[in-house]
Amino acid sequence: MITINNRDKIEWENNLTVRKLLDKMGYSYSLITVTINEKLINHDDYNDTLVPDEANVIVFHLAHGG
């Protein structure tokens, strides 16, 4: 089981990458930052970084304005 943003839970699956997780959760905003178990994941590594079972994943959108 994976916990996302301390509230949503999804079943873990083999070969679940950060990119697949974002797609599965419907996150499509381009400025997304992801941490897995408090470790920041580089955006360039989303396609290759595997999400481990029992992971705590935080996904947040970067925003700017004035």
C-alpha positions in Angstrom: 0.0 0.0 0.0 1.2 3.5 -0.9 0.1 6.6 0.9 -0.1 9.8 -1.1 -0.2 13.2 0.5 -1.0 11.6 3.9 -4.5 10.8 2.8 -4.9 8.8 -0.4 -4.0 5.1 -0.5 -3.4 2.9 -3.5 -2.2 -0.6 -3.9 1.4 -1.1 -4.7 2.3 -2.9 -7.9 5.5 -4.1 -9.5 7.5 -1.7 -11.6 5.5 1.3 -10.3 7.5 4.4 -11.3 6.9 7.9 -10.2 5.5 8.8 -13.7 3.1 5.8 -13.6 1.9 6.9 -10.2 1.3 10.4 -11.3 -0.6 9.2 -14.3 -2.6 6.8 -12.2 -3.6 9.6 -9.8 -4.4 12.0 -12.6 -1.7 14.5 -11.8 -0.9 16.3 -15.1 0.3 19.7 -14.0 3.8 20.4 -15.4 5.3 21.9 -12.2 4.9 18.9 -9.8 7.4 18.1 -7.1 7.5 14.6 -5.6 9.1 13.2 -2.5 9.2 9.5 -1.6 9.8 8.9 2.1 11.0 12.5 2.5 13.5 12.2 -0.4 13.1 14.7 -3.2 12.9 13.0 -6.6 14.5 14.8 -9.6 11.9 15.5 -12.3 14.2 13.9 -14.9 14.1 10.7 -12.9 10.3 10.3 -12.7 10.3 7.7 -15.5 13.0 5.5 -13.9 12.4 5.9 -10.1 10.5 3.0 -8.6 8.1 3.6 -5.8 8.6 1.0 -3.1 5.8 -0.7 -1.2 4.7 1.1 2.0 6.1 4.4 0.6 4.9 7.8 1.8 4.7 9.9 -1.3 4.1 13.7 -1.2 3.0 15.3 -4.5 2.7 19.1 -4.6 2.2 21.7 -7.3 4.6 24.5 -7.5 2.8 27.8 -8.0 3.9 31.4 -8.5 2.2 34.7 -8.8 2.4 38.2 -7.9 
